[in-house]
Amino acid sequence: MHAADAFVAGVMKNLAAAFAKHKRELEGQWNRMSRRAPKTGAMVCGTTGPWFNLLLTA
């Protein structure tokens, strides 16, 4: 049971790290885009849907 708990904890830690890295990369892209064309960044954010915004706030 402890091995399973440790495995799940490791998977969740790796998943959280992967999402955090992806979030940083996306924010960097959006920041670069918004400096070039402010409306473009807003349009990209608006098309991702509420499910993606929930991931970004985690």
C-alpha positions in Angstrom: 0.0 0.0 0.0 2.8 2.4 0.8 4.5 1.7 -2.5 1.3 2.5 -4.3 0.9 5.7 -2.4 4.5 6.7 -3.1 4.0 5.9 -6.8 0.9 8.0 -7.1 2.5 10.8 -5.2 5.5 10.7 -7.6 3.2 10.7 -10.6 1.2 13.7 -9.3 4.4 15.6 -8.5 5.7 15.0 -12.0 2.3 16.0 -13.5 2.2 19.2 -11.5 5.8 20.1 -12.5 4.9 19.4 -16.2 1.8 21.6 -16.0 3.8 24.4 -14.2 6.5 24.3 -16.9 3.9 24.4 -19.7 2.1 27.3 -17.9 5.4 29.3 -17.8 6.0 28.6 -21.5 2.5 29.7 -22.5 2.6 32.8 -20.4 5.9 33.7 -22.0 4.4 33.2 -25.5 1.4 35.3 -24.5 3.5 38.1 -23.1 5.6 38.2 -26.3 2.4 38.2 -28.4 0.7 40.9 -26.3 3.8 43.1 -26.8 3.5 42.8 -30.6 -0.3 43.0 -30.8 -2.3 43.3 -27.6 -5.5 42.0 -29.1 -3.8 38.8 -30.3 -3.0 37.7 -26.7 -6.5 38.4 -25.6 -7.9 36.4 -28.5 -5.7 33.5 -27.7 -6.7 33.5 -24.0 -10.4 33.8 -25.0 -10.3 30.7 -27.2 -8.8 28.3 -24.7 -12.0 27.7 -22.9 -12.7 27.7 -19.1 -11.1 24.2 -18.6 -7.7 25.6 -19.6 -8.0 28.6 -17.3 -8.6 26.2 -14.4 -5.4 24.4 -15.2 -3.5 27.7 -15.3 -4.8 28.8 -11.9 -3.7 25.5 -10.2 
